[in-house]
Amino acid sequence: MAGPDRRLREWIMHSNITAGLRWTSRLAALLAAAALAACGGGGGGDVTGTSGVTPVTPVTPAQPGAPAATGDTATDGFAWFNYRRGQIGLATLARNARIDQAAVGHSNYLRLNNTVSHDQVAGKQGFTGAAVGNRLAAAGYTVAGQYAYGEVISAASDRTGFYHAEELIAAIYHRFVIFEPVFREMGTGAATGTNNYTYFTADFAATNGYGTGVARGSVAVYPASGQTAVPVSFLSDTESPDPVPGQNEVGYPISVHANISATVAVTAFTVRPRGGTDLAVRLLADASDEHTPGSAAAIIPLARLAAATTYDVTFTGTVDSIAVTRNWSFTTR
């Protein structure tokens, strides 16, 4: 892909996740075509893509428990991902220096070549490995046994780590990677080019066994129960593939997340303003959307949410055939 055209794009991002053990999984990412790759003791999915997203979710770090900014893009992005994971009951991830090395190496490659891609080309400036798995290995991070790893990358004129992380969470196909419950470690890296773009890479991993994840037959939810200052909208046309074809401004995505090997089936998934009626939504589920993993689901309201309003959400379905019902609320900014 060519370098970012600032006349057309303010925000560019990719996501990528691969897993392996003794099962094959079709996992979330951002291109219609999947390139399957053998991993670990079995098969895995590796799908990549791109989206240019106009910023619509300014970060409001003055929230209860939010980390203090350090001014370092990579450090602040790492902290913000862990802050949001903690809000929804997921384990916070340990920072791994070897994963950091892989992430910063990739950000430098993107900067030096003025591009945004998961793939590197041997012989080009800053080459550290063709794909994320190669880069992790080159940095000395070995995956073995039961493992998973994923990557999200972004380029934006804003250098703030909180900003990069929050925008990546807003984009639903990226969120599926960031909120994968079984990850155990993370590394981040950033580099700013002469084009004034800051390239941010976050790599997530678990090796020799998954993290604790969520309890069997349960899900984590986002926005979190009781979360405030939730954005009211998302520009669907700026994510590729488009999660709501034929419509641009939509409401903020709402999602549920189970462990990577789980199967989530949706019976009903609704959102309504407190005291109002259910909103029209687009459901993203494995059964109907090829870009949604089997272990997660989401709804996207088809109209912008109202400001300073409490919304009530209900999810009913099954996780590995175990009945699950979740009711929770959040409030928009």
LINBELCOR-V745882 format. One record per backbone hydrogen bond with DSSP energy under -1.0 kcal/mol. NH is the residue of the N-H (numbers start at 1). CO is the residue of the C=O. If there is no record, write none. Layout:
((NH:CO) (NH:CO))
//
This chain:
((8:5) (9:5) (12:155) (13:51) (14:153) (16:151) (18:149) (20:147) (35:46) (37:44) (39:42) (42:39) (44:37) (51:13) (63:61) (66:63) (76:72) (77:73) (78:74) (79:75) (80:76) (81:77) (82:78) (83:79) (84:80) (85:81) (86:82) (87:83) (88:84) (89:86) (90:85) (94:184) (96:186) (100:96) (101:97) (102:98) (103:99) (104:100) (105:101) (106:102) (107:103) (108:104) (109:105) (110:106) (111:107) (112:108) (113:109) (115:110) (120:130) (124:121) (127:124) (135:131) (136:132) (137:133) (138:134) (139:135) (140:137) (141:136) (147:20) (148:206) (149:18) (150:204) (151:16) (152:202) (153:14) (154:200) (155:12) (156:198) (164:160) (165:161) (166:162) (167:163) (168:164) (169:165) (170:166) (171:167) (174:171) (175:171) (176:172) (178:174) (179:175) (180:177) (183:180) (184:205) (185:205) (186:94) (187:203) (189:201) (191:199) (193:197) (196:193) (198:156) (199:191) (200:154) (201:189) (202:152) (203:187) (204:150) (205:185) (206:148) (208:144) (209:146) (211:182) (218:215) (220:257) (222:255) (226:329) (227:224) (230:331) (234:250) (236:234) (236:248) (238:235) (239:236) (247:244) (250:234) (251:301) (254:299) (255:222) (256:297) (257:220) (258:295) (262:259) (264:294) (265:318) (267:316) (268:316) (270:314) (272:312) (274:310) (276:273) (279:271) (282:300) (284:298) (288:285) (289:285) (292:289) (296:293) (297:256) (298:284) (299:254) (300:282) (302:280) (305:232) (311:330) (312:272) (313:328) (314:270) (315:326) (316:268) (317:324) (318:265) (319:322) (320:263) (322:319) (324:317) (326:315) (328:313) (330:311) (331:227) (332:309) (333:230))
//
